[in-house]
Amino acid sequence: MTSKFSLMRRVAAGLVAVAVVGGSTSAFAANLTWKGGQTTAARAWATASNWQPGTVPATNDSVFFGPIGSAAAYSVNIAADTNALASATFTSAASGQYQTTGGGFLVINGAIVNNSTATGAAGTGQSSVVLRNVELTGNSTLSGSGAPTEIFTSLEGAGFTLTVTGNNLILDGATATADIVASTGSTVSLSSVVQLAALTIGPAGTVGGEPNRAPGSFFATTGDGNLTFQNASTVNMGVAGLSPTAGAGGDNYDQFSTTGAVSFAGSLNIDWSQVGSSLFNSWTEFDLFSGGTYGGNFGSVSLVGATGPYSTLGFTQNGSEWRSQDFVGQGGQTQYLVFQSVSGNLVVVPEPSTIVFASIGVAMSGWSVLKKRRLAKLASSK
C-alpha cells in the first residue's frame, strides 16, 4: 500500500520534472529581477547570472527592472527573442534610463508597466524606457506612472492590440503590425514616417507628433488599417510657416496618410506656433489627412499658439466644415481658414468679395456685359 506521504513525494517530483524539461517553460510562473552586467559584453538577457534568482526568464514569468546602481547596467542586450513574458515592470532612478539593444524581441503576452522616472536622449521624447523591438503574442497593455516608453524599431503582433493607459508611448520611426489604442490619460507620439496597422485614440487619449521634433517634420500612418478618433479624444497637428510643397504634404506640416477608414471625433488642435506672422496665398491647402475614406467630424477645431493675424481666430462648424473668422492675409486679401472633414484638408480661402475684386479684369468685365444685356432686355420688354 502506498502511503499518502510517498504519493505526495511522487507528485512533487513530477512537477519538478515538468519545470526543468526544455528549460523554457515552467509549471509555475516565476518572478525574476534584473541584476545587470557591468560591461557591454556582460549585459546579455540570456546570461543566468544577470538575473535573481539565477535563471533566465521562462514563458509566463514576470521580470522586474529596478535601480541597480550602475549606469552601464541599465542596458539590456537581447540577442535573440525572449520567451513570452506575463509582464515586464520598469522602475529606476533619474540616472537609470533602461534601453534594450540587439536584434531580438522582448516578447510580451500580458503587460508592460513603466514606473520609471528616468529620462534620456535615445530619442527626442525624453523617454524613461527604450525598447528596441517588441512582439505581442496576445492582447497586451502599457501602463504606469513613469516618463514615456519608447519603441524604437518594431512593434509586432498582427491581430493583437497594445492598449496604452496612463503611460505615454513614443514610436520613434517604428513600424507596427499590432493595433494601438490610446486610452484614458495616455498620449501616443509619432515621429517621421511611422507605419501603423491601426490606431485608435479613445476618450481622454491624445495623439500628436513626437515631442521636440524638428520644426516642420511630418508624421504619417501608412497601410490600410483604420485611423479612429473617438469622442473626447485629442489630436495635435502642427503647421510651419512655409508654403506647402508638391506631393504628399511636403515636410512643413504634420500629416496622417492611410488608405484605410478615418473616423473623426473629439478635438483637433492645430499647432500654429511655427507659422508666426507668415501669410499664405489663397487656396493654400494643408493636406492634414491624406488618402483613405472619411467619416464623422471633429467636435471642435482650434489653432494653438497662433500670433499675428491669426491670434484671435476661432472655428465655427457649418455642416462638414469648420470655418474661422475673416482676417487680412497675403496681399491684403481678406481670407479665412476652413477644415473640411470630407477631405481632411485645411484650406486658406479668399473671402467671396475678394475673389470678385481679385479677378476684376475678367470677372467684372464679364458681369458688366451680362448686366448690359439684361438691362437691354428689360428695356425692350417695356
JOGIQUI-V513371 format. One record per residue. N is the residue number from 1. OMEGA is omega in whole degrees, 0 to 359 (* if undefined). Layout:
n->N omega->OMEGA
n->N omega->OMEGA
//
This chain:
n->1 omega->181
n->2 omega->180
n->3 omega->180
n->4 omega->182
n->5 omega->177
n->6 omega->178
n->7 omega->180
n->8 omega->179
n->9 omega->180
n->10 omega->179
n->11 omega->180
n->12 omega->179
n->13 omega->179
n->14 omega->179
n->15 omega->176
n->16 omega->179
n->17 omega->178
n->18 omega->184
n->19 omega->186
n->20 omega->182
n->21 omega->177
n->22 omega->176
n->23 omega->184
n->24 omega->180
n->25 omega->182
n->26 omega->176
n->27 omega->179
n->28 omega->177
n->29 omega->183
n->30 omega->172
n->31 omega->181
n->32 omega->182
n->33 omega->179
n->34 omega->178
n->35 omega->175
n->36 omega->173
n->37 omega->184
n->38 omega->175
n->39 omega->182
n->40 omega->183
n->41 omega->187
n->42 omega->186
n->43 omega->184
n->44 omega->175
n->45 omega->187
n->46 omega->178
n->47 omega->186
n->48 omega->183
n->49 omega->176
n->50 omega->183
n->51 omega->171
n->52 omega->24
n->53 omega->173
n->54 omega->176
n->55 omega->177
n->56 omega->182
n->57 omega->179
n->58 omega->178
n->59 omega->180
n->60 omega->175
n->61 omega->173
n->62 omega->183
n->63 omega->184
n->64 omega->178
n->65 omega->183
n->66 omega->178
n->67 omega->182
n->68 omega->166
n->69 omega->180
n->70 omega->181
n->71 omega->181
n->72 omega->186
n->73 omega->180
n->74 omega->175
n->75 omega->183
n->76 omega->182
n->77 omega->178
n->78 omega->184
n->79 omega->178
n->80 omega->182
n->81 omega->177
n->82 omega->168
n->83 omega->182
n->84 omega->185
n->85 omega->174
n->86 omega->179
n->87 omega->172
n->88 omega->184
n->89 omega->183
n->90 omega->174
n->91 omega->179
n->92 omega->179
n->93 omega->186
n->94 omega->183
n->95 omega->188
n->96 omega->176
n->97 omega->179
n->98 omega->175
n->99 omega->172
n->100 omega->179
n->101 omega->179
n->102 omega->185
n->103 omega->181
n->104 omega->181
n->105 omega->164
n->106 omega->186
n->107 omega->185
n->108 omega->172
n->109 omega->184
n->110 omega->192
n->111 omega->165
n->112 omega->181
n->113 omega->182
n->114 omega->176
n->115 omega->184
n->116 omega->177
n->117 omega->181
n->118 omega->173
n->119 omega->182
n->120 omega->188
n->121 omega->177
n->122 omega->173
n->123 omega->180
n->124 omega->186
n->125 omega->180
n->126 omega->181
n->127 omega->178
n->128 omega->178
n->129 omega->178
n->130 omega->180
n->131 omega->184
n->132 omega->181
n->133 omega->178
n->134 omega->175
n->135 omega->176
n->136 omega->174
n->137 omega->176
n->138 omega->176
n->139 omega->188
n->140 omega->182
n->141 omega->169
n->142 omega->181
n->143 omega->178
n->144 omega->186
n->145 omega->186
n->146 omega->175
n->147 omega->189
n->148 omega->174
n->149 omega->184
n->150 omega->171
n->151 omega->197
n->152 omega->187
n->153 omega->188
n->154 omega->172
n->155 omega->184
n->156 omega->179
n->157 omega->181
n->158 omega->181
n->159 omega->180
n->160 omega->184
n->161 omega->170
n->162 omega->180
n->163 omega->183
n->164 omega->181
n->165 omega->176
n->166 omega->179
n->167 omega->178
n->168 omega->182
n->169 omega->174
n->170 omega->174
n->171 omega->187
n->172 omega->181
n->173 omega->186
n->174 omega->167
n->175 omega->183
n->176 omega->172
n->177 omega->174
n->178 omega->174
n->179 omega->180
n->180 omega->177
n->181 omega->175
n->182 omega->184
n->183 omega->189
n->184 omega->173
n->185 omega->182
n->186 omega->178
n->187 omega->171
n->188 omega->181
n->189 omega->185
n->190 omega->174
n->191 omega->185
n->192 omega->171
n->193 omega->173
n->194 omega->179
n->195 omega->184
n->196 omega->175
n->197 omega->177
n->198 omega->182
n->199 omega->177
n->200 omega->176
n->201 omega->185
n->202 omega->179
n->203 omega->181
n->204 omega->173
n->205 omega->184
n->206 omega->172
n->207 omega->178
n->208 omega->178
n->209 omega->181
n->210 omega->180
n->211 omega->176
n->212 omega->178
n->213 omega->181
n->214 omega->181
n->215 omega->175
n->216 omega->178
n->217 omega->182
n->218 omega->174
n->219 omega->182
n->220 omega->165
n->221 omega->185
n->222 omega->185
n->223 omega->185
n->224 omega->177
n->225 omega->183
n->226 omega->175
n->227 omega->189
n->228 omega->172
n->229 omega->181
n->230 omega->178
n->231 omega->180
n->232 omega->173
n->233 omega->180
n->234 omega->173
n->235 omega->180
n->236 omega->181
n->237 omega->185
n->238 omega->174
n->239 omega->178
n->240 omega->184
n->241 omega->178
n->242 omega->174
n->243 omega->180
n->244 omega->176
n->245 omega->180
n->246 omega->178
n->247 omega->188
n->248 omega->171
n->249 omega->182
n->250 omega->182
n->251 omega->187
n->252 omega->171
n->253 omega->181
n->254 omega->183
n->255 omega->166
n->256 omega->177
n->257 omega->181
n->258 omega->174
n->259 omega->180
n->260 omega->180
n->261 omega->177
n->262 omega->181
n->263 omega->182
n->264 omega->171
n->265 omega->179
n->266 omega->186
n->267 omega->172
n->268 omega->176
n->269 omega->180
n->270 omega->181
n->271 omega->185
n->272 omega->187
n->273 omega->179
n->274 omega->180
n->275 omega->184
n->276 omega->179
n->277 omega->179
n->278 omega->180
n->279 omega->182
n->280 omega->175
n->281 omega->175
n->282 omega->182
n->283 omega->169
n->284 omega->187
n->285 omega->174
n->286 omega->185
n->287 omega->187
n->288 omega->179
n->289 omega->187
n->290 omega->178
n->291 omega->177
n->292 omega->175
n->293 omega->189
n->294 omega->177
n->295 omega->179
n->296 omega->178
n->297 omega->174
n->298 omega->176
n->299 omega->176
n->300 omega->176
n->301 omega->181
n->302 omega->171
n->303 omega->179
n->304 omega->177
n->305 omega->183
n->306 omega->175
n->307 omega->177
n->308 omega->184
n->309 omega->183
n->310 omega->193
n->311 omega->184
n->312 omega->186
n->313 omega->169
n->314 omega->182
n->315 omega->176
n->316 omega->182
n->317 omega->173
n->318 omega->184
n->319 omega->182
n->320 omega->185
n->321 omega->172
n->322 omega->186
n->323 omega->175
n->324 omega->170
n->325 omega->176
n->326 omega->173
n->327 omega->178
n->328 omega->186
n->329 omega->184
n->330 omega->178
n->331 omega->181
n->332 omega->179
n->333 omega->170
n->334 omega->184
n->335 omega->169
n->336 omega->180
n->337 omega->177
n->338 omega->168
n->339 omega->183
n->340 omega->181
n->341 omega->180
n->342 omega->180
n->343 omega->183
n->344 omega->185
n->345 omega->167
n->346 omega->188
n->347 omega->172
n->348 omega->188
n->349 omega->174
n->350 omega->177
n->351 omega->188
n->352 omega->181
n->353 omega->178
n->354 omega->179
n->355 omega->182
n->356 omega->185
n->357 omega->177
n->358 omega->181
n->359 omega->189
n->360 omega->181
n->361 omega->181
n->362 omega->186
n->363 omega->183
n->364 omega->177
n->365 omega->177
n->366 omega->178
n->367 omega->179
n->368 omega->178
n->369 omega->180
n->370 omega->180
n->371 omega->179
n->372 omega->180
n->373 omega->180
n->374 omega->178
n->375 omega->179
n->376 omega->180
n->377 omega->178
n->378 omega->180
n->379 omega->182
n->380 omega->182
n->381 omega->182
n->382 omega->*
//
